[in-house]
């Protein structure tokens, strides 16, 4: 019995001790948390003081100077090429490296002898084709007049044939006269066919002559262009560079000189 009482007393004391230890631990924990919260609260920052140099602000206009190095290039450049080959017979006074030229100024002239001869030959051929067209036109008018005359003659022959047939009906004429008038009317109609054939040939000649005139006009335009290509003019005011031509030297179409404004 005493052993039971002592055991219960020991258990009670043990439970009381554990409870006191838990209470002490909780009190210690709350104390530590409160202290940590006080230390974590932000402190007011101290005002920082700076020392600076103070200047008076004054209004002024400043133009900065920028010093740099580079290359100036033109906005427009043009290669001066001779459209046709030939011997250079004229160069402008300023046709040198760095020479300044004006718009429309004559820079290069090639020997125009060959181009002029070709132009003269084409002009002569064109004159011949125009003369052929004029002759064909006159022949057409003549052929038209011949057709008109042949038709008038055929009309007269037909009238004569009818008259002979009328006389034969009345017993005045003869069969021979009617036959002769019929042969004459047939010959007149046959003549109309020949004149119409000549008229068709005259019209074909007109067409051929007009085609030749148009062809010669194209050749004439080409010959004039070739003659004009023997002269090179400045298309705008600028400065020449990379000049490689000299007078009396044969010039090929690919030879060129640069120009820049």
C-alpha positions in Angstrom: 0.0 0.0 0.0 2.8 2.4 0.9 4.6 1.4 -2.3 1.5 2.5 -4.4 1.3 5.8 -2.6 4.9 6.5 -3.2 4.6 5.6 -6.8 1.6 7.9 -7.3 3.5 10.7 -5.5 6.5 10.2 -7.8 4.3 10.4 -10.8 2.7 13.5 -9.6 6.0 15.2 -8.9 7.2 14.1 -12.3 4.2 15.6 -14.0 4.5 18.8 -12.0 8.1 19.1 -12.9 7.4 18.6 -16.7 4.7 21.2 -16.5 7.0 23.7 -14.8 9.7 23.0 -17.4 7.1 23.5 -20.3 6.0 26.8 -18.7 9.5 28.0 -18.4 10.3 27.1 -22.0 7.2 28.9 -23.2 8.1 32.0 -21.2 11.7 31.9 -22.6 10.4 31.5 -26.1 8.1 34.5 -25.8 10.8 36.6 -24.3 13.2 35.7 -27.2 10.5 36.5 -29.8 9.8 39.9 -28.2 13.4 40.8 -28.1 13.9 39.8 -31.8 10.9 41.9 -32.8 12.3 44.9 -31.0 15.7 44.5 -32.8 14.1 44.0 -36.2 12.1 47.2 -36.1 13.7 49.9 -38.5 15.6 52.6 -37.0 15.2 56.2 -38.4 17.9 56.9 -41.0 20.3 59.7 -40.2 20.3 62.6 -42.6 23.3 62.7 -44.9 25.1 65.9 -45.4 27.1 66.6 -48.7 29.4 69.4 -49.5 29.1 70.8 -53.1 30.5 73.7 -55.1 27.7 76.1 -56.1 27.8 78.2 -59.3 25.4 80.9 -60.5 23.4 79.8 -63.6 23.7 82.3 -66.5 21.9 82.0 -69.9 24.3 82.0 -72.9 24.5 80.7 -76.6 27.2 78.2 -77.2 28.3 77.1 -80.7 30.2 73.8 -80.4 33.1 73.1 -82.7 33.3 69.6 -84.0 36.6 68.5 -85.6 36.5 65.3 -87.6 38.0 63.6 -90.6 36.3 62.0 -93.6 35.7 61.9 -97.4 33.3 64.2 -99.3 31.4 62.4 -102.0 29.1 63.8 -104.7 25.4 63.2 -104.8 25.4 62.4 -108.5 28.1 60.7 -110.6 28.0 60.0 -114.3 30.3 58.0 -116.6 30.9 59.9 -119.9 31.1 57.3 -122.6 31.5 57.7 -126.3 28.5 55.9 -127.9 30.5 55.2 -131.1 34.1 54.6 -131.9 36.3 57.1 -133.7 39.3 59.5 -133.5 39.0 62.3 -131.0 39.3 65.6 -132.9 38.2 68.0 -130.1 38.3 68.1 -126.4 37.0 70.9 -124.2 39.5 73.2 -122.5 38.4 72.0 -119.1 38.4 68.3 -120.1 41.2 67.5 -117.6 41.4 65.9 -114.2 39.4 68.1 -111.8 38.1 70.3 -114.5 34.8 72.1 -113.9 32.3 71.9 -116.7 28.8 73.4 -117.2 25.6 71.8 -118.2 25.2 71.5 -122.0 28.9 72.2 -122.6 30.6 70.3 -125.5 33.2 68.0 -124.0 34.2 65.6 -126.8 33.9 65.5 -130.6 34.9 62.5 -132.6 35.8 62.5 -136.3 32.3 62.8 -138.0 33.5 61.9 -141.5 32.3 58.4 -141.6 29.0 59.2 -139.9 28.5 62.2 -142.2 29.2 60.0 -145.3 26.7 57.4 -144.1 24.1 60.1 -143.5 24.7 61.6 -147.0 24.3 58.1 -148.6 21.1 57.5 -146.7 19.7 60.9 -147.7 20.4 60.1 -151.3 18.7 56.8 -151.1 15.8 58.5 -149.3 15.5 61.0 -152.1 15.5 58.2 -154.7 12.7 56.4 -152.8 10.7 59.6 -152.6 11.1 60.1 -156.3 10.0 56.5 -156.9 6.9 57.2 -154.8 6.1 60.3 -156.7 6.6 58.4 -160.0 4.4 55.6 -158.7 1.7 58.1 -157.7 1.8 59.6 -161.2 1.6 56.2 -162.8 -1.4 55.4 -160.6 -3.2 58.5 -161.7 -2.4 57.7 -165.3 -3.7 54.1 -164.9 -6.9 55.4 -163.4 -7.4 57.7 -166.3 -6.7 54.9 -168.8 -9.3 52.7 -167.0 -11.8 55.5 -167.3 -11.0 56.0 -171.0 -11.3 52.3 -171.6 -14.7 52.1 -170.0 -15.9 55.1 -172.0 -14.7 53.4 -175.2 -16.4 50.2 -174.2 -19.6 52.1 -173.6 -19.4 53.6 -177.1 -18.7 50.1 -178.6 -21.7 48.7 -176.8 -23.9 51.6 -178.1 -22.6 50.9 -181.7 -23.3 47.2 -181.3 -26.9 48.0 -180.2 -27.3 50.4 -183.1 -26.2 47.8 -185.7 -28.5 45.2 -184.1 -31.4 47.7 -184.3 -30.6 48.4 -188.0 -30.5 44.7 -188.7 -33.9 44.3 -187.0 -35.4 46.9 -189.3 -33.8 45.3 -192.3 -31.4 48.1 -193.0 -28.2 46.7 -191.6 -26.2 43.6 -192.4 -25.0 40.7 -190.4 -21.4 41.6 -191.2 -21.8 45.1 -189.7 -23.3 43.6 -186.5 -20.4 41.1 -186.3 -17.8 43.8 -186.7 -19.5 45.9 -183.9 -19.7 42.9 -181.6 -16.0 42.2 -182.1 -15.2 45.9 -181.4 -17.3 45.8 -178.2 -15.5 42.6 -177.0 -12.1 44.1 -177.7 -13.1 47.2 -175.8 -14.1 45.1 -172.8 -10.9 43.2 -173.0 -9.0 46.5 -173.0 -10.8 47.4 -169.7 -9.4 44.2 -168.2 -5.8 45.2 -169.3 -6.1 48.7 -167.9 -7.5 47.4 -164.6 -4.5 45.1 -164.5 -2.2 48.1 -165.0 -4.1 49.9 -162.3 -3.6 47.1 -159.8 0.1 47.0 -160.6 0.3 50.8 -160.1 -1.3 50.4 -156.7 1.1 47.7 -155.7 4.0 49.9 -156.8 2.6 52.7 -154.6 2.5 50.3 -151.6 6.1 49.1 -152.3 7.3 52.7 -152.7 5.7 53.8 -149.4 7.3 50.9 -147.6 10.7 51.9 -149.1 10.2 55.5 -148.0 9.3 54.3 -144.4 12.4 52.1 -144.3 14.6 54.9 -145.5 13.2 57.2 -142.9 14.3 54.7 -140.2 17.7 54.5 -141.7 17.9 58.3 -141.9 17.0 58.6 -138.2 19.6 56.0 -137.3 22.2 57.9 -139.4 21.4 61.2 -137.8 21.7 59.6 -134.3 25.1 58.1 -135.2 26.2 61.5 -136.3 24.9 63.1 -133.1 26.7 60.4 -131.1 30.1 61.8 -132.3 29.6 64.7 -129.8 29.4 64.3 -126.0 27.9 67.1 -123.9 27.9 67.6 -120.2 24.5 66.6 -118.7 25.0 68.7 -115.6 27.4 71.1 -114.0 30.2 69.2 -112.2 33.8 68.2 -111.9 35.6 65.7 -114.1 37.7 62.8 -112.7 39.5 59.8 -114.1 40.1 61.5 -117.4 42.0 59.3 -119.9 41.3 60.8 -123.3 43.7 62.9 -125.4 43.1 64.5 -128.8 43.9 62.6 -132.0 43.7 59.3 -130.1 41.3 56.6 -131.3 38.4 56.4 -128.8 36.5 53.2 -128.2 32.9 53.1 -127.0 33.9 51.7 -123.6 36.4 54.5 -122.8 34.9 56.8 -120.2 35.5 59.7 -117.9 33.8 60.3 -114.6 31.8 63.5 -113.7 30.4 64.5 -110.4 28.4 67.5 -109.2 
